[in-house]
Amino acid sequence: MKIGIVIPAHNEAMTITKCLASVQTAIEQLPSTITATMLVVLDSCRDNTLTLVESMRVKSADVDYLCCGYLCCDYQCVGQVRDLGIRHAIASGATWLACTDADSVVTSDWLIQQIAHINTQPTDMICGVVSVDSWAHLTPQTREDYMAHYQDKMGHRHIHGANLSFSAEAYLAVGGFAPLRCHEDVDLVKRFESKGYAITWSNRVRVITSSRLQARATEGFAAFLANLETNN
């Protein structure tokens, strides 16, 4: 199996290094029979995100290589950005795709847990969960409202582009991510469901995501938190 990990980024200099380091750690947990590569898709970046991606080199006595590849585009549309990266990864031989976001950190067993699900029962897609990295700058009521809403359990029905994985074959069959500025992840999952593909809703596949309120997508996770905060 070859896993392609695709990470969209738009001006993520503050978070990209931790994100890539966490993904690299997850890759290092994989058995030798499975290979995985990272691909960052930089969309309309005006900061030094690219410089930081290029600096992510693995160095040892006999190895010096860029641990992740990257593409640059100017779509300003997360659906197009994800699709560009996914199709590039598939063209490079990836049979399983894993998505996260540049403001998120994956757990060290993120990929191992995905493989465990695949080996336990046939699945075409895994929808994982997210944890919030910090509540310190948010009101206690916002945290309470969020915890009352969020179902951190197997069989949950949450959808996060920051923690979504699927087979290449099924992805191509449903037409891939649509060119949407938000909810591209929800749209993709709905098309998997409509075609009868097997979806695993797992809380064992975990990502820690930023609690920032400055949204990159107008109706994304940051916007959801900001809305909770505003209403409290």
Backbone as a ProteinNet text record, in pm:
[ID]
protein_1_A
[PRIMARY]
MKIGIVIPAHNEAMTITKCLASVQTAIEQLPSTITATMLVVLDSCRDNTLTLVESMRVKSADVDYLCCGYLCCDYQCVGQVRDLGIRHAIASGATWLACTDADSVVTSDWLIQQIAHINTQPTDMICGVVSVDSWAHLTPQTREDYMAHYQDKMGHRHIHGANLSFSAEAYLAVGGFAPLRCHEDVDLVKRFESKGYAITWSNRVRVITSSRLQARATEGFAAFLANLETNN
[TERTIARY]
84.3	0	87.7	45.6	113	10.7	44	-44.8	3	-89.2	-59.7	-127.5	-52.1	-105.3	-104.8	-221.8	-235.5	-279	-205.4	-227.3	-238.8	-357.1	-368.8	-316.6	-262	-208.4	-227.9	-280.3	-293.2	-241.9	-120.2	-57.8	-58.2	10	11.1	149.4	226.5	362	364.8	258.7	256.3	235.5	182.8	142.6	200.6	249.4	285.1	396.5	493.3	606.1	560.6	477.7	427.1	341.1	262.4	178.2	262.9	361.3	444.5	525.8	574.3	651	562.9	437.8	348.1	316.6	298.2	271	393	511.3	633	646.2	611.5	615.1	516.3	397.5	297.9	347.4	415.1	470	574.1	655.5	763.3	711.8	584.9	526.6	482.3	475.8	424.3	521.7	471.1	559.8	626.5	734.2	812.8	737.2	629.5	551	461.1	449.5	364	449.1	433.2	504.8	405.6	453.1	366.9	447.8	384.3	448	355.2	415.4	339.3	344.4	232.7	226	150.9	219.3	156	115.7	-7.4	-53.9	-71.2	18.9	20.4	-68.7	-173.9	-272.4	-261.5	-214.4	-209.6	-137.5	-27.6	48.5	129.6	118.7	193	292.6	298.2	393.4	507.3	577	691.7	658.7	533.9	496.1	583.9	606.3	688	828.8	888.4	1023.2	1028.1	926.1	921.2	900.7	819.9	801.5	934	1002.9	1131.5	1235.9	1221.4	1319.9	1298.9	1188.7	1158.8	1239.4	1363	1449.4	1485.5	1496.4	1540.7	1689	1769.7	1914.6	1972.3	2059.3	2134.2	2267.6	2342.3	2474.5	2468.8	2364.5	2358.7	2229.3	2151	2023.7	2008	1965.7	1930.9	1823.9	1698.7	1592.4	1476	1401.9	1283.1	1176.1	1128.6	1035.7	895.2	870.5	739.8	756.9	671.3	670.8	570.8	567.7	470.6	433.5	314.6	265.1	219.8	224.8	176.4	62.6	-38.6	-150.2	-207.8	-302.9	-366.5	-517.3	-575.7	-718.3	-804.4	-753.2	-832.2	-964.8	-954.1	-1071	-1024.5	-1062.8	-1007.6	-1046.1	-1164.2	-1202.9	-1109.8	-1077.6	-984.4	-845.2	-804.4	-671.1	-657.7	-755.7	-750.9	-750.8	-835.1	-844.4	-713.8	-650.4	-521.7	-420.7	-413	-317	-349	-476.6	-516.9	-486.5	-522.2	-499	-349.5	-270.7	-125.4	-71.4	-121	-76.5	-116	-237.1	-283.1	-198	-168.3	-84.1	55.2	96.2	227.9	223.3	106.8	97.1	23.4	-28.4	-99.6	-230.6	-255.4	-380.3	-473.8	-420.5	-499.1	-459.2	-556.7	-530.1	-574.6	-492.7	-525.2	-513.3	-618.1	-620.2	-609.9	-530.8	-535.4	-514.8	-511.2	-496.5	-369	-322.3	-194.6	-199.3	-317.9	-327.7	-358.8	-336.6	-368.4	-245.2	-252.8	-146.3	-208.8	-153.6	-207.7	-140.9	-210.6	-152.3	-49.5	39.1	146.5	92.2	-27.3	-86.1	-194.1	-196.5	-298.4	-307.8	-195.9	-194.7	-211.3	-149.6	-161.6	-308	-382.3	-523.4	-604.1	-568.3	-636.3	-613.2	-488.1	-455	-529.1	-541.1	-611.8	-757.7	-821.4	-959.8	-971.1	-880.3	-882.8	-865.7	-779.2	-751.8	-862.9	-939.4	-1045.3	-1170.1	-1208.8	-1325.3	-1310.2	-1364.3	-1349.9	-1407	-1330.2	-1379.5	-1321.5	-1400.8	-1358.5	-1325.7	-1370.3	-1346.9	-1348.9	-1264.2	-1264.7	-1283.3	-1386.3	-1409	-1363.1	-1256.4	-1202.7	-1256	-1207.3	-1251.6	-1139.5	-1177.5	-1078.3	-1093.3	-980.6	-979.2	-932	-978.7	-939.5	-810.8	-714.8	-582.6	-580.7	-665.2	-665.6	-799.6	-847.6	-970.3	-939.7	-813.1	-773.5	-830.3	-841.5	-886.5	-1037	-1106.4	-1249.7	-1324.5	-1449	-1526.7	-1560.2	-1577.5	-1618	-1748.3	-1839.4	-1966	-1946.3	-1850.8	-1822	-1772.6	-1684.1	-1635.7	-1750.1	-1834.5	-1946.8	-2041.8	-2071.1	-2161.7	-2100.6	-1970.6	-1902.5	-1904.8	-1871.6	-1867.2	-2005.7	-2109.2	-2245.3	-2283.5	-2225.3	-2255.5	-2172.5	-2046	-1953.1	-1962.3	-1965.3	-1974.2	-1840.2	-1759.3	-1627.7	-1642	-1692.2	-1717.7	-1719.7	-1705.2	-1721.5	-1864.8	-1878.2	-2010.8	-2058.6	-1973.2	-2008.4	-2044.3	-2097.8	-2130.8	-2068.2	-1952.9	-1883.7	-1795.1	-1781.7	-1699.6	-1599.5	-1471.2	-1363.7	-1266.2	-1244.4	-1140.7	-1004.1	-989.1	-861.9	-835.9	-936.3	-919.7	-1011.2	-977.7	-1059	-966.4	-997.5	-913.4	-1002.1	-947.6	-1030	-942.6	-1004	-931.5	-927.1	-819.9	-804	-910.9	-939.2	-1036.1	-1174.4	-1219.3	-1350.5	-1351.9	-1244.2	-1235.2	-1254.9	-1185.3	-1196.6	-1336	-1393.8	-1525.2	-1635.3	-1623.6	-1727.6	-1696.9	-1582	-1548.8	-1462.1	-1422	-1328	-1391.2	-1307.5	-1353.7	-1409.8	-1524.4	-1583.9	-1514.7	-1516.1	-1452.1	-1535.1	-1541.3	-1619.9	-1526.7	-1564.9	-1483.7	-1501.7	-1605.3	-1625.9	-1719.3	-1718.5	-1801.1	-1769.8	-1650.2	-1608.8	-1596.7	-1563.3	-1552.7	-1689.8	-1787.8	-1924.5	-1979.8	-1955.5	-2002.4	-1941.9	-1812.6	-1747.1	-1804.7	-1823.1	-1877.3	-2018	-2098.8	-2234.6	-2231.6	-2135.7	-2127.9	-2076.5	-1988.3	-1948.5	-2070.3	-2150.6	-2269.7	-2369.8	-2388.7	-2488.2	-2449.8	-2320	-2272.7	-2259.8	-2293.8	-2291.7	-2155.1	-2058.4	-1926.3	-1927.9	-1843	-1836.7	-1759.4	-1820.7	-1758.4	-1746.1	-1627.4	-1602.7	-1596.9	-1680.8	-1684.6	-1608.3	-1482.8	-1392.5	-1346.3	-1341.5	-1276.8	-1138.8	-1094.2	-957.7	-859.3	-909.4	-828.1	-845.6	-739.9	-755	-658.7	-707.9	-629.2	-658.3	-556	-574.9	-569.9	-674.6	-683.1	-684.4	-651.8	-640.5	-775.4	-773.8	-895.9	-898.5	-819.6	-819.1	-957.9	-988.7	-1119.2	-1111.3	-989.2	-971.9	-983.5	-1100.2	-1130.1	-1061.3	-1006.4	-958	-1074.9	-1167.1	-1289.7	-1405	-1492.7	-1596.9	-1691.3	-1706.3	-1797.4	-1727.5	-1596.6	-1519.5	-1521.7	-1426.5	-1424.3	-1401.4	-1309.8	-1284.3	-1409	-1480.9	-1604.9	-1709.1	-1711.1	-1804	-1773	-1643.6	-1605.7	-1635	-1604.8	-1628.8	-1777	-1861.7	-2005.3	-2051.8	-1995.3	-2028	-1984.1	-1863.7	-1809.8	-1893.8	-1937.5	-2014.7	-2150.6	-2205.5	-2339	-2337.7	-2216	-2207.3	-2180.8
-120.2	0	125	224.5	353.7	459.8	534.5	638	774.5	854.1	992.7	1084.4	1169	1261	1400.8	1460.4	1589.7	1696.7	1808.3	1915.7	2049.4	2107.4	2241.1	2346	2454.7	2559.5	2696.2	2788.5	2927.9	3016.6	3068.8	3155.6	3088.9	2975.6	2895.8	2888.8	2996.8	2996.8	2971.7	3008.5	2992.9	2847.8	2764.4	2630.1	2516	2544.9	2438.4	2347.6	2400.9	2319.8	2210.9	2246.3	2146.2	2042.7	2087.9	1995.8	1891.8	1936.9	1844.6	1752.6	1805.4	1721.7	1609.7	1640.3	1538	1431.5	1473.2	1376.3	1288	1347	1268.5	1163.8	1201.8	1105.8	991.7	1024.1	921.2	827.2	882	800.3	702	748.5	665.8	546	547.2	434.8	321.7	346.9	247.8	132.1	13.4	-99.1	-76.6	-145.6	-125.4	-163.5	-240.3	-281.6	-170.5	-62.3	50	175	244.1	369.4	485.3	601.3	719.3	843.2	934.3	1059.9	1175.9	1289.1	1411.2	1503.8	1573.5	1673.6	1795.2	1908.9	2034.2	2109.1	2155.7	2235.7	2378.7	2465.3	2603.4	2687.2	2741.2	2817.4	2965.9	3043.6	3189.2	3233.3	3166.2	3201.1	3327.6	3420.3	3546.6	3559.5	3456.3	3458.8	3362	3314.3	3226.2	3079.2	3041.3	2900.6	2813	2853.8	2774	2754.4	2858.2	2847.3	2744.2	2743.5	2648.9	2506.1	2489.5	2356	2305.5	2391.4	2352.5	2319.9	2377.3	2354.4	2221.2	2155.7	2028.1	1916.5	1909.2	1804.6	1703.8	1579.9	1472.8	1451.8	1465.1	1454.7	1348.5	1267.7	1170.8	1151.1	1051.4	1029.5	1005.3	937.6	903.6	947.2	1031.7	1074.8	1225.9	1290.1	1431.8	1452.2	1454.2	1466.5	1546.8	1607.4	1680.4	1579.6	1583.5	1480.2	1502.3	1613.9	1633.3	1712	1682	1757.6	1871.6	1955.8	2064.8	2106.3	2163.2	2224.5	2365.2	2455.2	2591.4	2620.1	2689	2725.9	2858.9	2910.6	3037.5	3025	2924.5	2898.3	2977.3	2994.4	3052.8	2978.2	2845.9	2758.6	2623.7	2591.2	2472.3	2343.6	2340.2	2220.3	2193	2296.2	2280.5	2245.1	2304	2278.9	2133	2084.4	1944.1	1851.2	1879.2	1791.5	1789.4	1904.7	1910.8	1819.4	1830	1748.8	1601.1	1566.8	1426	1362.8	1429.7	1372.6	1359.9	1453.6	1443.9	1323.2	1302.5	1188.4	1056.6	1051	928.8	901.5	1006.7	990.2	941.5	969.3	925.7	786.7	722.2	583.7	559.7	665.4	646.8	571.7	472.4	396.8	431.8	493.2	541.8	685.6	773.9	915.5	958.9	1038.1	1089.4	1241.4	1308.5	1454.7	1509.6	1613.3	1693.5	1838.2	1928.2	2070.9	2124.8	2235.3	2292	2350.9	2374.1	2425.6	2314.8	2190.6	2075.5	1989.5	1908.9	1815	1676.9	1580.5	1444.3	1368	1268.1	1185	1089.8	1038	952.6	823.5	779	656.5	685.5	806.2	849.3	753.6	720.4	631.4	485.4	447.8	310.4	274.8	367.8	342.8	330.3	406.6	393.2	254.1	209	76.3	-31.6	-13.7	-111.4	-122.5	-9.8	-12.9	-85.7	-54.8	-116.7	-267.8	-310.6	-453.6	-527	-452.8	-515.6	-543.2	-444.3	-462.3	-372.9	-416.1	-336.3	-196	-95.5	42.1	123.8	214.9	301.3	441.5	474.8	608.3	599.7	681.7	693.3	840.1	868	1001.7	1001	1073.8	1078	1195.5	1210	1317.8	1418.9	1534.1	1635.7	1673.8	1707.5	1767.1	1911	1998.5	2139.3	2157.6	2230.5	2240	2323.5	2426.6	2511.6	2584.3	2589.6	2664.5	2793.7	2822	2930.4	3066.3	3092.4	3223.9	3228	3119.9	3112	3107.9	3145.5	3146.7	3004.4	2982.8	2850	2802.9	2895.2	2856.9	2804.2	2862.3	2813.2	2669	2641.3	2504	2410.5	2455	2371.3	2342.8	2446.1	2428.5	2333.6	2347.6	2260.8	2115.3	2092.5	1956.4	1891.5	1972.1	1918.8	1877.4	1945.7	1917.3	1802.4	1793.2	1702.3	1560.1	1463.2	1322.3	1253.6	1245.5	1182.5	1033.8	960.2	817.1	748.6	617.7	541.3	558.9	570.1	588	732.3	826.4	968.8	1003.4	1122.7	1163.4	1297.9	1327.4	1452.2	1435.3	1542.3	1539.8	1653.4	1619.4	1719.3	1697.4	1800	1790.1	1769.3	1807.7	1791.6	1648.4	1561.1	1421.9	1332	1320	1244.7	1162.4	1033.8	948.3	855.7	808	731.1	662.3	566.4	494.5	577	562.2	634.6	593.2	463.4	412.3	474.5	477.7	535	685.2	752.2	896.8	932.7	863.4	891.3	856.6	749.6	704.9	806.7	880.2	977.8	1117.1	1132.9	1261.1	1353.9	1310.9	1389.6	1509.3	1586.7	1708.5	1806	1863.2	1964.1	2098.7	2189	2320.5	2413.7	2378.4	2455.5	2528.4	2647.9	2726.1	2680.5	2605.9	2546.3	2426.4	2339.7	2218.9	2122.4	2133.4	2038	1897.3	1889.6	1759.9	1694.9	1774.3	1724	1676.2	1753.1	1716.5	1583.8	1564.1	1440	1320.5	1334.7	1225	1188.6	1287.8	1261.1	1181.8	1211.7	1137.5	995.2	975.4	838.8	761.4	826.1	761.3	728.5	822.4	802.1	688.1	660.3	551.6	419.4	420.4	297.6	253.9	344.9	308.2	293.9	205.7	178.6	289.8	349.7	459	418.1	436.3	410.5	543.8	559	681.8	651.4	695.9	649.9	761.2	730.7	823.2	771.2	665.2	617.3	687.5	744.3	822.7	968.6	1027.1	1154	1262.1	1385.7	1503.3	1612.7	1688.5	1804.3	1927.7	2008.5	2121.1	2254.1	2359.2	2491.7	2546.6	2617.9	2683.5	2830.5	2865.8	3005.3	3042.3	3170.1	3218.7	3289.8	3305.9	3370.7	3264.1	3254.5	3145.8	3163.1	3051.9	3050.4	3025	2939.1	2913	2979.4	3046.2	3127.4	3046.5	2918.3	2835.4	2710.9	2722.2	2609.6	2598.6	2520.3	2492	2618.5	2705.1	2829.3	2916.4	2920	2997.9	2940	2807.7	2742.7	2783.6	2779.6	2821	2969.5	3051.1	3194.3	3224.8	3147.5	3165.4	3128.8	3019.4	2982.3	3092.6	3145.3	3248.7	3375.7	3412.9	3533.5	3524.6	3405.6	3386.4	3369.6	3371.2	3355.7	3490.3
0	0	0	-75.1	-73.5	-32.4	72.1	124.4	79.2	29.3	-4.6	95.9	161.4	262.5	204	192.8	125.2	224.6	222	319.2	246.1	238.3	178.9	275.7	221.8	308.5	245.2	323	280.7	393.3	374.8	476.3	614	622.3	745.5	809.2	800.1	854.3	1005	1075.9	1221.1	1264.1	1175	1216.3	1132.5	1013.6	918.9	970.5	1040.7	1086.9	1183.3	1280.6	1375.1	1304.4	1208	1132.5	1060.6	985.7	907.6	996.8	1107.7	1199.8	1256.3	1286.1	1340.6	1236.2	1111.8	1004.4	981.4	985.5	968.6	1078.7	1201.6	1312.3	1288.3	1238.4	1208.1	1097.9	998.6	889.7	943.3	1036.4	1091	1171.6	1209.7	1283.7	1191.3	1062.2	967.9	948.3	923.1	890.6	755.3	732.2	610	483.7	498.4	381.8	329.4	407.4	368	354	243	222.1	225.4	264.3	270.8	235.4	165.5	128.7	160.9	195	222.1	101.9	79.3	-26.2	26.7	31.9	71.9	-54.5	-57.9	-170.9	-121.4	-162.4	-116.9	-207.5	-148.7	-224.9	-191.6	-287.6	-274.1	-147.7	-114.4	6.1	-16.7	77.5	70	185.7	270.7	381.5	350.6	450.8	426.4	448.2	423.1	435.4	347.1	223.7	131.8	186	239.4	295.2	407.1	490.2	600.7	551.4	448	389.8	332.9	261.8	202.5	308.7	426.8	533.1	604.2	575	641.3	576	610.7	556.5	663.6	621.2	709.8	684.1	787.4	769.7	862.7	807.9	886.9	816.1	858.1	800.1	649.5	604.1	462.2	394.2	461.2	404	419.4	313.6	317.7	210.7	252.7	153.2	209.6	117.7	155.6	192.7	318	364.3	312.2	245.7	183.2	54.3	-41.3	-164.7	-154.7	-255.5	-253.2	-395	-404.1	-526.3	-490.9	-586.3	-564.6	-662.2	-613.9	-699	-650.3	-724.9	-687.8	-708.3	-643.9	-659	-560.7	-437.4	-328.9	-314.9	-324	-317	-264.8	-142	-77	-149.5	-210.5	-283.9	-400.6	-476.1	-587.5	-539.1	-428.2	-374.1	-331	-257.2	-214.3	-335.1	-432.4	-549.4	-627.4	-641.6	-710.7	-642.3	-510.4	-436.6	-441.7	-426.1	-427.8	-562.5	-669.2	-802.3	-832.8	-783.9	-801.3	-724.9	-602.8	-522.1	-588.4	-641.6	-708.6	-832.1	-907.1	-1026.1	-989.1	-865.3	-817.5	-754.3	-760.1	-714.6	-585	-520.8	-393.8	-416.3	-331.8	-338.1	-222.6	-118.6	-5.6	21.3	38.9	59.1	197.9	263.2	396.1	394	438.6	437.5	579.7	594.6	716.2	675.8	774.6	747.3	809.6	756.3	799.2	939.2	993.4	1130	1229.7	1187.7	1271.5	1297.8	1400.9	1437.3	1447.7	1376	1381	1495.4	1548	1652.9	1592.2	1674.5	1623.6	1562.1	1607.2	1551.3	1447.1	1395	1298.6	1179.1	1121.2	1004.8	1045.9	1157.7	1207.4	1233.1	1290	1318.2	1188.8	1088.5	959.8	901	906.2	854.2	932.3	1064.1	1147	1104.3	1075.8	1029.1	895.6	804.1	671.3	681.9	772.2	787.9	863.2	944.3	1023.9	940.7	862.5	777.2	654.3	541	419	439.3	403.8	413.9	299.9	248.4	138.4	186.3	307	361.8	513.6	576.8	722.5	759.4	837.9	891.1	1037	1065.9	1200.7	1280.1	1401.8	1490.3	1511	1565.3	1600.7	1746.7	1808.1	1941	1925.6	2011.7	2007.7	2087.6	2030.5	2093.7	2221.1	2229.5	2348.6	2360.9	2485.3	2513.7	2588.9	2609.1	2699.6	2659.5	2529.9	2483.7	2456.4	2488.7	2465.2	2598.2	2596.2	2719.4	2762.8	2892.7	2941	2876.2	2847	2785.7	2644.6	2571.9	2436.9	2443.1	2537.4	2552.2	2590.4	2682.4	2725.9	2610	2529.6	2416	2313.1	2291.4	2194.7	2241.6	2367.2	2419.1	2418.5	2437.4	2433	2291.7	2193	2051.7	1995.9	2038.2	1972	2026.9	1936.9	1974.3	1947.9	2050.8	2039	2068	1969	1987.6	1851.6	1853.6	1731.6	1681.2	1550.9	1494.1	1493.6	1533.5	1526.9	1381.4	1360	1223.2	1189	1248	1217.7	1094.4	1019	897.4	905.3	894	900	784.8	705.8	602.8	664.2	791.2	862	904.9	886.2	928.9	846.3	719.9	625.4	537	521.4	436.9	354.4	241.3	148.9	44.7	-23.6	-128.5	-256	-329.8	-456.2	-556	-559.6	-655.6	-634.8	-509.6	-479.8	-504.6	-470.7	-490.3	-637.5	-722.9	-866.1	-918	-863.4	-910.1	-880.8	-769.7	-735	-789.8	-852.7	-914.2	-834	-713.9	-634.3	-564.8	-496.7	-430	-532.5	-502	-588.8	-564.3	-662.5	-647.3	-559.4	-430.4	-333.8	-238.1	-196.2	-102.6	41.8	68.9	200.8	186.3	286.8	289.4	175.3	119.3	16.2	73.7	203.1	269.3	288	329.7	346	212.4	109.1	-24.7	-70.1	-45.8	-87	-11.3	118.8	198.5	150.2	119.4	70.4	-59.8	-146.1	-271.6	-249.7	-154	-116.6	-67.4	17.7	71.2	-39.7	-131.7	-237.2	-330.8	-341.1	-427.6	-351.6	-223.5	-145.9	-97.5	-92.6	-43.3	109	158.2	301.9	373.1	474.8	550	696.3	751.7	893.9	966.6	1068.2	1149.3	1278.5	1284	1389.1	1481.6	1612	1704.8	1745.8	1678.2	1700.2	1606.6	1499.2	1405.9	1446.2	1505.3	1574.7	1524.3	1528.2	1491.3	1593.5	1630.4	1717.6	1629.1	1634.9	1542.6	1616.5	1544.4	1603.7	1647.2	1758.7	1807.4	1767.4	1668.3	1622.7	1569.1	1576.7	1532.3	1397.8	1346.7	1216.9	1108.5	1049.3	956.9	822	768.2	630.5	535.3	578.5	503.1	578.1	505.6	568.3	655.9	628	707.3	761.2	784.1	833.5	984.9	1039.4	1183.2	1265.2	1219.2	1293	1295.9	1185.8	1181.1	1276.4	1289.1	1381.4	1525.2	1563.2	1698	1720.5	1619	1631.6	1651.7	1587.4	1601.7	1743	1796.4	1933.9	2030.7	2008.4	2097.6	2090.9	1971.6	1953.3	2022.4	2023.2	2082	2233.2	2291.8	2437.8	2505.8
[MASK]
++++++++++++++++++++++++++++++++++++++++++++++++++++++++++++++++++++++++++++++++++++++++++++++++++++++++++++++++++++++++++++++++++++++++++++++++++++++++++++++++++++++++++++++++++++++++++++++++++++++++++++++++++++++++++++++++++++++++

